[in-house]
Amino acid sequence: MTLEIITSRALHPVRHGFFTRKGGASSGIFHGLNCGPGSSDLAEVVAINRARVAEAMGVDRAALVTVHQVHSPDVAVVEGAFDTAPRADAMVTREPGLALGILTADCQPVLLADAKAGVIGAAHAGWKGALSGVLEATVQAMRDLGATDITAAIGPCISQRAYEVGPEMLDAFMAEDDAYSRFFAQGQGDRLLFDLPGFGLSRLRAAGVEAEWTGHCTYSDAERFYSYRRTTHANEADYGRLIATIRL
């Protein structure tokens, strides 16, 4: 089966892709293109999947770089392949031939580019990372490398209709800014529905970045996407990770 790659007009003409789970070598609960070495999937199979992604992006396997994601606002400036992946949740580079890769399974994969300046970025933005400023930190790191006209795309992530949260999460957002209440809708009882991509778009646009969401919900489409929350609701032991990549 061939790989399925979702792209965004916002990033044209920079080469990029939000990969679905189609076309991978993993089986069982991971069936498809699981690119997460942190999963309990077979390491050699994950390596095969990542090699397929590297080939699709036109780079060597070692040139597909990912970080050890920890839901932080930390950004790594990438100048070459890593010996050891740094603990961070975003990367920026101006080096041609490197593909920046972000792993997600409901959180936002965010790809950014200034094609004219030759600077790209990639960020992993769950609610914690987005609230703590990972998107703004990525934008600033790109500007530090010379970017001036940045565009961004948020790839497949959990949509508001599927993202039920408790009142304590609203409290965490309201502690930062009362206006953030607009990203929460009333659910059943004391439950709320959080608009993760809407929040991501608002933070990017406030930072002066033109941005769009591809509109794909990871929770609602099990054939195409991995979802941490869907896996939890199904009482499955583990889940795969989707990959989003961008390169100069």
C-alpha beads as a LAMMPS data file, in Angstrom:
LAMMPS data file: protein, C-alpha beads

248 atoms
247 bonds

1 atom types
1 bond types

-500.0 500.0 xlo xhi
-500.0 500.0 ylo yhi
-500.0 500.0 zlo zhi

Masses

1 110.0

Atoms # bond

1 1 1 0.000 0.000 0.000
2 1 1 1.307 3.450 -0.858
3 1 1 1.760 6.146 1.760
4 1 1 -0.962 8.757 2.167
5 1 1 0.325 12.298 2.632
6 1 1 -1.790 15.326 3.490
7 1 1 -0.406 18.711 2.441
8 1 1 -1.369 22.333 3.026
9 1 1 -1.557 25.214 0.580
10 1 1 -0.271 27.454 3.371
11 1 1 3.193 25.873 3.096
12 1 1 3.522 25.848 -0.699
13 1 1 6.082 25.525 -2.284
14 1 1 8.041 24.040 0.647
15 1 1 8.085 20.231 0.623
16 1 1 6.139 18.824 3.556
17 1 1 3.635 16.179 4.563
18 1 1 1.278 15.094 7.310
19 1 1 1.459 11.311 6.938
20 1 1 -1.550 9.146 7.795
21 1 1 -1.179 5.573 9.076
22 1 1 -1.661 4.125 5.580
23 1 1 1.199 2.320 3.857
24 1 1 3.167 1.210 6.911
25 1 1 4.691 -2.100 7.956
26 1 1 3.318 -2.278 11.519
27 1 1 0.686 -4.842 12.476
28 1 1 -1.760 -5.539 15.296
29 1 1 -2.881 -2.492 17.263
30 1 1 -0.177 -0.488 15.476
31 1 1 -1.184 -1.560 11.977
32 1 1 0.058 1.015 9.511
33 1 1 2.771 3.652 9.498
34 1 1 3.732 3.820 13.178
35 1 1 6.769 6.112 13.392
36 1 1 7.060 6.255 17.179
37 1 1 10.169 4.623 18.646
38 1 1 8.656 5.312 22.074
39 1 1 5.837 2.853 21.402
40 1 1 6.043 -0.859 22.220
41 1 1 5.972 -1.716 18.517
42 1 1 8.927 -3.674 17.131
43 1 1 11.889 -1.298 16.768
44 1 1 12.902 -2.745 13.414
45 1 1 9.386 -2.221 12.045
46 1 1 9.297 1.392 13.254
47 1 1 12.660 1.854 11.508
48 1 1 11.162 0.499 8.266
49 1 1 8.250 2.942 8.568
50 1 1 10.551 5.890 9.177
51 1 1 12.706 4.841 6.212
52 1 1 9.596 4.910 4.016
53 1 1 8.852 8.441 5.218
54 1 1 12.438 9.546 4.556
55 1 1 12.240 8.119 1.041
56 1 1 8.939 9.896 0.419
57 1 1 10.538 13.161 1.551
58 1 1 13.600 12.574 -0.621
59 1 1 16.144 12.460 2.211
60 1 1 18.499 9.886 3.709
61 1 1 17.172 7.966 6.725
62 1 1 19.556 9.785 9.070
63 1 1 18.352 13.144 7.729
64 1 1 14.827 12.574 9.092
65 1 1 15.310 14.109 12.543
66 1 1 12.940 13.990 15.502
67 1 1 13.257 15.170 19.103
68 1 1 12.393 13.545 22.435
69 1 1 9.051 15.261 22.988
70 1 1 8.142 16.269 26.548
71 1 1 5.216 18.752 26.220
72 1 1 7.552 21.720 26.721
73 1 1 8.024 25.122 25.022
74 1 1 11.632 24.200 24.169
75 1 1 12.945 24.554 20.610
76 1 1 16.045 22.885 19.120
77 1 1 18.009 24.612 16.360
78 1 1 18.998 21.809 13.986
79 1 1 22.220 21.973 11.963
80 1 1 22.615 18.265 11.220
81 1 1 21.438 14.792 12.184
82 1 1 21.337 14.109 15.934
83 1 1 23.508 11.540 17.682
84 1 1 21.044 11.751 20.578
85 1 1 17.682 13.429 20.197
86 1 1 17.392 16.472 22.497
87 1 1 14.452 16.894 24.863
88 1 1 12.332 19.504 23.106
89 1 1 9.002 19.910 21.377
90 1 1 9.978 21.937 18.341
91 1 1 12.792 22.294 15.827
92 1 1 13.921 24.962 13.389
93 1 1 16.546 24.840 10.661
94 1 1 17.875 26.587 7.587
95 1 1 19.813 23.520 6.430
96 1 1 18.709 22.012 3.089
97 1 1 18.377 18.235 3.015
98 1 1 17.151 17.836 6.597
99 1 1 13.553 16.740 7.228
100 1 1 12.153 17.850 10.581
101 1 1 9.727 15.291 11.990
102 1 1 7.057 15.660 14.690
103 1 1 5.223 12.684 16.219
104 1 1 1.620 12.951 17.374
105 1 1 -1.475 10.925 18.248
106 1 1 -4.085 13.659 18.967
107 1 1 -1.786 16.621 19.742
108 1 1 -1.211 19.231 17.048
109 1 1 1.599 18.696 14.551
110 1 1 2.494 22.196 13.353
111 1 1 4.720 22.802 10.330
112 1 1 6.032 26.294 9.586
113 1 1 7.982 27.859 6.735
114 1 1 9.409 31.023 5.255
115 1 1 10.227 29.795 1.764
116 1 1 11.905 33.033 0.673
117 1 1 14.218 33.186 3.688
118 1 1 14.864 29.435 3.585
119 1 1 13.838 28.717 7.184
120 1 1 11.482 25.965 8.377
121 1 1 10.103 24.788 11.696
122 1 1 8.078 21.948 13.183
123 1 1 6.323 21.838 16.550
124 1 1 4.467 19.356 18.742
125 1 1 1.676 21.306 20.418
126 1 1 -0.650 19.552 22.817
127 1 1 -2.619 21.758 25.154
128 1 1 0.243 22.003 27.659
129 1 1 2.828 22.939 25.060
130 1 1 0.530 25.386 23.315
131 1 1 -0.434 27.068 26.579
132 1 1 3.206 27.319 27.672
133 1 1 4.228 28.994 24.408
134 1 1 5.841 26.380 22.171
135 1 1 4.346 27.919 19.025
136 1 1 5.551 31.429 19.805
137 1 1 8.968 30.057 20.750
138 1 1 9.184 28.260 17.400
139 1 1 8.232 31.416 15.505
140 1 1 10.842 33.445 17.404
141 1 1 13.536 30.817 16.767
142 1 1 12.732 30.984 13.044
143 1 1 12.956 34.780 13.104
144 1 1 16.311 34.489 14.830
145 1 1 17.446 32.509 11.762
146 1 1 16.237 35.226 9.413
147 1 1 12.586 34.367 8.751
148 1 1 10.262 37.337 8.232
149 1 1 7.185 35.988 6.415
150 1 1 6.185 32.768 8.174
151 1 1 3.183 30.635 7.274
152 1 1 2.017 27.553 9.179
153 1 1 -0.269 24.553 8.945
154 1 1 -1.751 22.502 11.776
155 1 1 -2.166 18.897 10.709
156 1 1 -4.510 16.126 11.852
157 1 1 -5.264 16.392 15.573
158 1 1 -8.172 15.841 17.928
159 1 1 -11.170 18.062 17.135
160 1 1 -13.346 19.888 19.627
161 1 1 -16.286 17.510 19.293
162 1 1 -14.060 14.618 20.458
163 1 1 -11.972 16.415 23.097
164 1 1 -13.874 16.179 26.385
165 1 1 -12.064 17.682 29.385
166 1 1 -12.739 18.539 33.003
167 1 1 -13.314 21.961 34.603
168 1 1 -9.763 21.993 35.977
169 1 1 -8.448 22.433 32.439
170 1 1 -10.628 25.482 31.908
171 1 1 -9.248 26.841 35.190
172 1 1 -5.677 26.399 33.908
173 1 1 -6.466 28.370 30.767
174 1 1 -8.433 31.072 32.567
175 1 1 -5.463 31.578 34.904
176 1 1 -3.511 32.670 31.819
177 1 1 -6.219 34.728 30.101
178 1 1 -9.969 35.000 30.732
179 1 1 -10.519 35.279 26.970
180 1 1 -9.422 31.653 26.537
181 1 1 -12.867 30.561 27.732
182 1 1 -14.009 30.950 24.112
183 1 1 -12.150 27.733 23.218
184 1 1 -14.361 25.675 25.567
185 1 1 -17.903 24.535 24.805
186 1 1 -20.315 22.960 27.295
187 1 1 -20.441 19.172 27.264
188 1 1 -22.474 16.798 29.439
189 1 1 -22.599 17.544 33.152
190 1 1 -19.431 19.343 34.216
191 1 1 -17.572 18.143 31.111
192 1 1 -16.295 20.637 28.541
193 1 1 -15.203 20.331 24.913
194 1 1 -11.864 21.984 24.115
195 1 1 -10.981 23.388 20.685
196 1 1 -7.282 22.489 20.404
197 1 1 -6.729 23.498 16.748
198 1 1 -8.726 26.686 17.282
199 1 1 -6.455 27.578 20.178
200 1 1 -3.356 26.770 18.127
201 1 1 -4.542 28.933 15.240
202 1 1 -5.239 31.848 17.569
203 1 1 -1.757 31.678 19.111
204 1 1 -0.076 31.499 15.701
205 1 1 -2.093 34.395 14.282
206 1 1 -1.420 36.504 17.368
207 1 1 2.283 35.874 16.710
208 1 1 1.897 37.305 13.212
209 1 1 1.765 33.989 11.362
210 1 1 -0.746 33.158 8.641
211 1 1 -2.020 29.679 9.516
212 1 1 -4.604 27.028 8.682
213 1 1 -5.768 23.668 10.063
214 1 1 -6.144 20.795 7.600
215 1 1 -9.451 19.920 9.288
216 1 1 -8.745 16.251 10.020
217 1 1 -9.766 14.753 13.391
218 1 1 -7.488 11.963 14.615
219 1 1 -10.025 10.558 17.072
220 1 1 -12.849 10.249 14.554
221 1 1 -11.016 8.400 11.751
222 1 1 -9.388 5.186 12.976
223 1 1 -8.576 3.999 9.454
224 1 1 -6.305 6.961 8.761
225 1 1 -5.043 8.210 12.121
226 1 1 -3.670 7.048 15.459
227 1 1 -5.335 8.502 18.552
228 1 1 -4.166 8.301 22.155
229 1 1 -7.651 9.099 23.425
230 1 1 -9.394 6.544 21.208
231 1 1 -6.883 3.915 22.345
232 1 1 -7.569 4.812 25.981
233 1 1 -11.326 4.555 25.496
234 1 1 -10.872 1.146 23.806
235 1 1 -8.623 -0.091 26.650
236 1 1 -5.867 -0.992 24.185
237 1 1 -2.344 -1.462 25.485
238 1 1 -0.587 1.103 23.288
239 1 1 -0.969 3.282 20.222
240 1 1 0.978 4.315 17.147
241 1 1 2.383 7.759 16.373
242 1 1 1.742 9.738 13.230
243 1 1 4.570 11.744 11.678
244 1 1 4.512 15.217 10.117
245 1 1 7.596 16.372 8.217
246 1 1 8.977 19.414 6.424
247 1 1 12.224 20.017 4.523
248 1 1 13.990 22.651 2.457

Bonds

1 1 1 2
2 1 2 3
3 1 3 4
4 1 4 5
5 1 5 6
6 1 6 7
7 1 7 8
8 1 8 9
9 1 9 10
10 1 10 11
11 1 11 12
12 1 12 13
13 1 13 14
14 1 14 15
15 1 15 16
16 1 16 17
17 1 17 18
18 1 18 19
19 1 19 20
20 1 20 21
21 1 21 22
22 1 22 23
23 1 23 24
24 1 24 25
25 1 25 26
26 1 26 27
27 1 27 28
28 1 28 29
29 1 29 30
30 1 30 31
31 1 31 32
32 1 32 33
33 1 33 34
34 1 34 35
35 1 35 36
36 1 36 37
37 1 37 38
38 1 38 39
39 1 39 40
40 1 40 41
41 1 41 42
42 1 42 43
43 1 43 44
44 1 44 45
45 1 45 46
46 1 46 47
47 1 47 48
48 1 48 49
49 1 49 50
50 1 50 51
51 1 51 52
52 1 52 53
53 1 53 54
54 1 54 55
55 1 55 56
56 1 56 57
57 1 57 58
58 1 58 59
59 1 59 60
60 1 60 61
61 1 61 62
62 1 62 63
63 1 63 64
64 1 64 65
65 1 65 66
66 1 66 67
67 1 67 68
68 1 68 69
69 1 69 70
70 1 70 71
71 1 71 72
72 1 72 73
73 1 73 74
74 1 74 75
75 1 75 76
76 1 76 77
77 1 77 78
78 1 78 79
79 1 79 80
80 1 80 81
81 1 81 82
82 1 82 83
83 1 83 84
84 1 84 85
85 1 85 86
86 1 86 87
87 1 87 88
88 1 88 89
89 1 89 90
90 1 90 91
91 1 91 92
92 1 92 93
93 1 93 94
94 1 94 95
95 1 95 96
96 1 96 97
97 1 97 98
98 1 98 99
99 1 99 100
100 1 100 101
101 1 101 102
102 1 102 103
103 1 103 104
104 1 104 105
105 1 105 106
106 1 106 107
107 1 107 108
108 1 108 109
109 1 109 110
110 1 110 111
111 1 111 112
112 1 112 113
113 1 113 114
114 1 114 115
115 1 115 116
116 1 116 117
117 1 117 118
118 1 118 119
119 1 119 120
120 1 120 121
121 1 121 122
122 1 122 123
123 1 123 124
124 1 124 125
125 1 125 126
126 1 126 127
127 1 127 128
128 1 128 129
129 1 129 130
130 1 130 131
131 1 131 132
132 1 132 133
133 1 133 134
134 1 134 135
135 1 135 136
136 1 136 137
137 1 137 138
138 1 138 139
139 1 139 140
140 1 140 141
141 1 141 142
142 1 142 143
143 1 143 144
144 1 144 145
145 1 145 146
146 1 146 147
147 1 147 148
148 1 148 149
149 1 149 150
150 1 150 151
151 1 151 152
152 1 152 153
153 1 153 154
154 1 154 155
155 1 155 156
156 1 156 157
157 1 157 158
158 1 158 159
159 1 159 160
160 1 160 161
161 1 161 162
162 1 162 163
163 1 163 164
164 1 164 165
165 1 165 166
166 1 166 167
167 1 167 168
168 1 168 169
169 1 169 170
170 1 170 171
171 1 171 172
172 1 172 173
173 1 173 174
174 1 174 175
175 1 175 176
176 1 176 177
177 1 177 178
178 1 178 179
179 1 179 180
180 1 180 181
181 1 181 182
182 1 182 183
183 1 183 184
184 1 184 185
185 1 185 186
186 1 186 187
187 1 187 188
188 1 188 189
189 1 189 190
190 1 190 191
191 1 191 192
192 1 192 193
193 1 193 194
194 1 194 195
195 1 195 196
196 1 196 197
197 1 197 198
198 1 198 199
199 1 199 200
200 1 200 201
201 1 201 202
202 1 202 203
203 1 203 204
204 1 204 205
205 1 205 206
206 1 206 207
207 1 207 208
208 1 208 209
209 1 209 210
210 1 210 211
211 1 211 212
212 1 212 213
213 1 213 214
214 1 214 215
215 1 215 216
216 1 216 217
217 1 217 218
218 1 218 219
219 1 219 220
220 1 220 221
221 1 221 222
222 1 222 223
223 1 223 224
224 1 224 225
225 1 225 226
226 1 226 227
227 1 227 228
228 1 228 229
229 1 229 230
230 1 230 231
231 1 231 232
232 1 232 233
233 1 233 234
234 1 234 235
235 1 235 236
236 1 236 237
237 1 237 238
238 1 238 239
239 1 239 240
240 1 240 241
241 1 241 242
242 1 242 243
243 1 243 244
244 1 244 245
245 1 245 246
246 1 246 247
247 1 247 248
